[in-house]
Every structure is written in structure tokens, then in C-alpha cells.
Amino acid sequence: MPRVRTLFLSDIHLGTRACQAQRLLDFLREHPAEQIYLIGDIVDFWAMRRGVWWSAAQNTVVQKLLRRARHGERIVFIPGNHDEAVRDYLDVSFGDIEVRAEAVHETVDGRRLLLTHGDVFDQVTRHYRWVAVLGDVAYDLLVRLNVVLSWARRSFGVAGYWSLAGYAKRKVKTALTFIFDFEDSALRHARERGLDGIVCGHIHWAAIREIDGLLYANCGDWVDSCSAIVEHLDGRLELVAWHGSPRAVEDDVAAPAPDGVGADAAGRKSAS
């Protein structure tokens, strides 16, 4: 199996029924790496307050990451809003896994990228937490419904993966506007820091694009899209979705611009 330089993972949501731990284990097995960045919402303390679901596969994910850290892979954990309690332990190492508020990663080809979960760019999460929690419950419901729909599609011989949550995001203009506002805020922050781009998570919307000379990369999640950003040994970044076997991310991962969004958003260029 080919070794890669870096894995960027976010929004695994361990501790929830929706976590696709087995698919993540398959992905990790096929992607030995020099370093791994865990960019927030790795453990979902929000959902665990409502009830804990911790499967054997989820336990194996934790064990596998700890084992890889012991065997020399550098693993950095950047907490998000769902595991914000870990922010009380910044600059501490747990089982050879470093905890950082953020990081700046330099690719092989010299690009300097800010790594941060991204909740700081979400005004709802920052100022209206109860709305964010309500949205989290609604999203979890959509993901659970998607399990039933996926079973029905397989029963009728319909090939390919289809996301109910992704469909809802594409069809609700306010959701699309939120996504583009999030991207713009993230890129503006990277530009102000004098960096070449940003890698984040938070919004469960996998993407990799070059916008106005800066790289925007979102890891997606391991609840619905099962996606990650991979840096190859030559510095090339790739967005990979993992649904039982490796495949390129389909066009529906990156949404078209909604009505009323300017040409800057509509003309965003994909990068890899």
C-alpha cells in the first residue's frame, strides 16, 4: 500500500451511533502516513451528554491512533467545538498525541497552511449555542434516516452512495450561503496571517479549492461523507471519499453557488 506524507481528518464524532468507525479503520489501514492531523470534533461530547454509543470499532480507532503514535507517526489533535473540553489541555501530550489550539503545516512544495477546526468562523456556534445544538440533533436525525435509505437503495439494486444530509444542504439556499460565508471567513483569516491557505472541518462539507490564490480545504466528516484530505509525498493534496473502496469525491461534494451569490463564489476553482 502506498505511503502518504500527511492525513488530515476531522469530525469523526466518536461516541455517537452515526460515527462510521469501520470505514475509518479501513481508510487508515490503506493509508500509512508520516503524520496525522485530527482537526476537531474527534470525540462528540455534545452528543454523549444525550447518550453514549461506543462500539468496538470506535474503540479500535482510538487504539490504532495511539499505536501509530507510539510507532513514530506524528499525531496532532486540534480540538473542535464538540470536544472543546480538551482545549483545557493545550500543549500537552496524551499517549504521544500532541494537543494544539491550531497548527501551521508546510507541504513538501512549500505551501504554509493553517490548520484549525473552524468553529471560530461559525457565528451560530459562537453566539447562539442552543441553535447549534438543535441543528446538531437535526443533522443526526438525517444521518440516521440515511442509513435506512441506503439499505433500501441496496435492496433495490441502486448503485452508488447518496447522502440525504448533503441533498438537504444543496437544496436549502440559506445552508449554501452559510457554507460560502464560512469559506470566505476562513480564507480571509488565512490571508491576514500571511499563509497560503487553510485546512479545516466543522461544517461537514468536504471541499478542496483554490480561491483567489489561496487554498481552501475542508476534510468533511466520518459521519456522512467519510472523507479526508491526503498529502502525497510530492506535496499534492487530494480529497478522498471512502465508501468501502477508494474513489474520487463526486461532483456533488462541492455545491454550486446559490442564487444571489456573486461571481467570486460561483467561479471557485477546484484544486488537487
LUMLUM-736272 format. One record per residue (C-alpha): x, y, z. Coordinates in steps of 0.02 Angstrom, whole numbers, plus 50000, padded with zeros to 5 digits. Each point is the difference from the previous one (the first is absolute). Example, Ala and Ser with C-alpha at 12.3 -4.5 7.8 and 13.67 -1.06 7.14 Angstrom:
<atoms>
+-------+-------+-------+
:  east : north :    up :
+-------+-------+-------+
: 50615 : 49775 : 50390 :
: 50069 : 50172 : 49967 :
+-------+-------+-------+
</atoms>
This chain:
<atoms>
+-------+-------+-------+
:  east : north :    up :
+-------+-------+-------+
: 50000 : 50000 : 50000 :
: 50069 : 50173 : 49956 :
: 50061 : 50106 : 50144 :
: 49942 : 50181 : 50006 :
: 50080 : 50148 : 50088 :
: 49851 : 50070 : 50095 :
: 49820 : 49958 : 50043 :
: 49878 : 50138 : 50050 :
: 49845 : 49933 : 50088 :
: 49858 : 50091 : 50087 :
: 49825 : 49972 : 50070 :
: 50014 : 49816 : 50041 :
: 49872 : 50017 : 50142 :
: 50054 : 49852 : 50104 :
: 49870 : 49959 : 50131 :
: 49852 : 50011 : 49881 :
: 49901 : 49869 : 49906 :
: 50028 : 50097 : 49838 :
: 50190 : 49986 : 50006 :
: 50063 : 49897 : 49853 :
: 50143 : 49923 : 50099 :
: 50020 : 49843 : 49896 :
: 50020 : 50099 : 49840 :
: 50128 : 50111 : 50087 :
: 50097 : 49846 : 50054 :
: 50000 : 49936 : 49821 :
: 50061 : 50170 : 49940 :
: 50140 : 50008 : 50131 :
: 50054 : 49823 : 49957 :
: 50024 : 50051 : 49818 :
: 50088 : 50165 : 50040 :
: 50158 : 49984 : 50104 :
: 50065 : 50176 : 50026 :
: 50142 : 50100 : 50074 :
: 49880 : 50111 : 50097 :
: 49816 : 50018 : 50039 :
: 49905 : 50157 : 50046 :
: 49836 : 49974 : 50093 :
: 49911 : 50164 : 49968 :
: 49860 : 50005 : 50127 :
: 49839 : 49913 : 50051 :
: 50092 : 49836 : 50016 :
: 49900 : 49954 : 50155 :
: 49823 : 50067 : 50010 :
: 49972 : 50054 : 50180 :
: 49843 : 50096 : 49949 :
: 49913 : 49842 : 49940 :
: 50069 : 49896 : 50143 :
: 49903 : 50109 : 50122 :
: 49842 : 49933 : 49917 :
: 50062 : 49821 : 50001 :
: 50163 : 49909 : 49965 :
: 50020 : 49878 : 49856 :
: 50175 : 49925 : 50001 :
: 50023 : 49852 : 49885 :
: 50146 : 49879 : 49989 :
: 50052 : 50082 : 49836 :
: 50006 : 50171 : 50083 :
: 50109 : 49929 : 50137 :
: 50115 : 49927 : 49867 :
: 50015 : 50172 : 49917 :
: 50069 : 50072 : 50162 :
: 50117 : 49852 : 50025 :
: 50062 : 50010 : 49821 :
: 50039 : 50185 : 50012 :
: 50093 : 49976 : 50164 :
: 50096 : 49854 : 49925 :
: 50050 : 50101 : 49848 :
: 50059 : 50141 : 50112 :
: 50106 : 49878 : 50103 :
: 50076 : 49932 : 49840 :
: 50064 : 50169 : 49943 :
: 49860 : 50086 : 49905 :
: 49975 : 50178 : 50058 :
: 49818 : 50025 : 50051 :
: 49934 : 50173 : 50044 :
: 49826 : 50023 : 50075 :
: 49919 : 50172 : 49974 :
: 49837 : 50001 : 50100 :
: 49837 : 50064 : 49928 :
: 49839 : 50059 : 50078 :
: 49931 : 49825 : 50033 :
: 50159 : 49952 : 50094 :
: 50038 : 50174 : 50065 :
: 50033 : 49930 : 50175 :
: 50168 : 49941 : 49934 :
: 50047 : 50183 : 49973 :
: 50037 : 50005 : 50186 :
: 50151 : 49890 : 49962 :
: 50085 : 50094 : 49858 :
: 50185 : 49968 : 49975 :
: 49987 : 49836 : 50096 :
: 50032 : 49828 : 49926 :
: 49888 : 49850 : 50033 :
: 50076 : 49834 : 49950 :
: 50120 : 50088 : 49879 :
: 49856 : 50097 : 49920 :
: 50030 : 50188 : 50007 :
: 49855 : 50117 : 50042 :
: 50010 : 50171 : 49916 :
: 49879 : 50146 : 49980 :
: 50051 : 50009 : 49816 :
: 50148 : 49959 : 49891 :
: 50089 : 50063 : 49845 :
: 50046 : 49859 : 49882 :
: 50128 : 50020 : 49861 :
: 49975 : 49888 : 49849 :
: 50143 : 49923 : 49903 :
: 49982 : 50133 : 49866 :
: 50015 : 50141 : 50129 :
: 49820 : 50054 : 50029 :
: 49962 : 50053 : 50179 :
: 49824 : 49950 : 50052 :
: 49904 : 50046 : 50157 :
: 49919 : 49851 : 50086 :
: 49851 : 50042 : 50110 :
: 49832 : 49918 : 50030 :
: 49902 : 50150 : 49937 :
: 49867 : 50029 : 50133 :
: 50075 : 50173 : 50027 :
: 49933 : 50046 : 49827 :
: 49823 : 49941 : 50043 :
: 49901 : 50142 : 50078 :
: 49858 : 49883 : 50050 :
: 50114 : 49886 : 50100 :
: 50089 : 50149 : 50079 :
: 49849 : 50103 : 50050 :
: 49845 : 49888 : 49994 :
: 50055 : 49835 : 50073 :
: 49823 : 49937 : 50028 :
: 49965 : 50020 : 49815 :
: 50158 : 49904 : 49960 :
: 49950 : 49859 : 50118 :
: 49826 : 49993 : 49920 :
: 50079 : 49992 : 49828 :
: 50115 : 49861 : 50060 :
: 49850 : 49896 : 50054 :
: 49913 : 50030 : 49833 :
: 50157 : 49952 : 49903 :
: 50017 : 49840 : 50102 :
: 49820 : 49956 : 49954 :
: 50036 : 50025 : 49814 :
: 50153 : 49887 : 50012 :
: 49899 : 49864 : 50086 :
: 49866 : 50012 : 49866 :
: 50135 : 49985 : 49869 :
: 50049 : 49829 : 50070 :
: 49822 : 49939 : 49965 :
: 50000 : 50079 : 49826 :
: 50169 : 49922 : 49959 :
: 49933 : 49829 : 50049 :
: 49847 : 50027 : 49890 :
: 50108 : 50055 : 49852 :
: 50109 : 49845 : 50017 :
: 49844 : 49890 : 50013 :
: 49937 : 50069 : 49834 :
: 50170 : 49984 : 49919 :
: 50034 : 50187 : 49988 :
: 50188 : 50026 : 49989 :
: 50101 : 50143 : 50071 :
: 49998 : 50098 : 50161 :
: 49868 : 50135 : 50028 :
: 49996 : 50120 : 50147 :
: 49835 : 50064 : 50069 :
: 50090 : 50131 : 50105 :
: 50100 : 50057 : 49849 :
: 49843 : 50011 : 49895 :
: 49916 : 50108 : 50133 :
: 50151 : 50116 : 50004 :
: 50000 : 50020 : 49812 :
: 49814 : 50039 : 49993 :
: 49990 : 50125 : 50144 :
: 50067 : 50167 : 49939 :
: 50035 : 50062 : 50176 :
: 50109 : 49846 : 50030 :
: 50100 : 50033 : 49841 :
: 50020 : 50183 : 50044 :
: 50063 : 49950 : 50172 :
: 50128 : 49883 : 49921 :
: 50068 : 50134 : 49885 :
: 50003 : 50128 : 50141 :
: 50098 : 49874 : 50104 :
: 50125 : 49972 : 49859 :
: 50023 : 50187 : 49974 :
: 50030 : 50030 : 50185 :
: 50125 : 49858 : 50009 :
: 50098 : 50061 : 49849 :
: 49998 : 50180 : 50061 :
: 50077 : 49941 : 50164 :
: 50136 : 49902 : 49909 :
: 50039 : 50150 : 49890 :
: 50014 : 50114 : 50152 :
: 50124 : 49877 : 50075 :
: 50107 : 50006 : 49843 :
: 49971 : 49815 : 49964 :
: 49967 : 49907 : 49838 :
: 49836 : 49921 : 50051 :
: 49901 : 49909 : 50133 :
: 49948 : 49822 : 50042 :
: 49848 : 49986 : 50114 :
: 49843 : 49901 : 50037 :
: 49845 : 50043 : 50102 :
: 49868 : 50020 : 49864 :
: 50002 : 49819 : 49936 :
: 50021 : 50063 : 49822 :
: 50153 : 49923 : 49917 :
: 50088 : 50112 : 49875 :
: 50169 : 50046 : 49930 :
: 50013 : 50157 : 49894 :
: 50116 : 50140 : 49953 :
: 49912 : 50168 : 50026 :
: 50087 : 50163 : 49960 :
: 50170 : 49919 : 50014 :
: 49967 : 49916 : 50167 :
: 49962 : 49817 : 50036 :
: 49839 : 49957 : 50090 :
: 49988 : 49820 : 50058 :
: 49864 : 49925 : 50108 :
: 50023 : 49822 : 50061 :
: 49814 : 49958 : 50003 :
: 49952 : 49873 : 50132 :
: 49988 : 49816 : 50050 :
: 49814 : 50005 : 50032 :
: 49931 : 50027 : 49826 :
: 50128 : 50037 : 49863 :
: 50142 : 49892 : 50073 :
: 50132 : 50114 : 49926 :
: 50175 : 50061 : 50037 :
: 50137 : 50107 : 49927 :
: 50160 : 49908 : 49952 :
: 50170 : 50077 : 49966 :
: 50102 : 49889 : 49885 :
: 50189 : 49987 : 50008 :
: 50018 : 50131 : 49862 :
: 49894 : 50127 : 50095 :
: 49843 : 49975 : 49896 :
: 49840 : 50014 : 50103 :
: 49854 : 49886 : 49959 :
: 49824 : 49989 : 50069 :
: 49950 : 49818 : 50020 :
: 49829 : 49927 : 50043 :
: 50002 : 49824 : 50069 :
: 49845 : 49893 : 49981 :
: 50068 : 49824 : 50009 :
: 50128 : 50030 : 49863 :
: 50103 : 50150 : 49947 :
: 49915 : 50117 : 49878 :
: 50012 : 50180 : 49950 :
: 49878 : 50119 : 50082 :
: 49849 : 50020 : 49888 :
: 49951 : 50169 : 49930 :
: 49858 : 50019 : 50124 :
: 50123 : 50021 : 50144 :
: 50034 : 50179 : 49948 :
: 49836 : 50094 : 49981 :
: 49959 : 50124 : 49861 :
: 49978 : 50180 : 50049 :
: 49824 : 50043 : 50058 :
: 49900 : 50136 : 49917 :
: 50060 : 50170 : 50056 :
: 50179 : 49946 : 50037 :
: 50124 : 50102 : 49901 :
: 50120 : 49944 : 49865 :
: 50140 : 49981 : 50126 :
: 49911 : 49852 : 50080 :
: 49930 : 49931 : 49838 :
: 50168 : 50004 : 49915 :
: 50096 : 49905 : 50133 :
: 50130 : 49886 : 49926 :
: 50027 : 49821 : 50056 :
: 50176 : 49956 : 50053 :
: 50090 : 49837 : 50029 :
+-------+-------+-------+
</atoms>
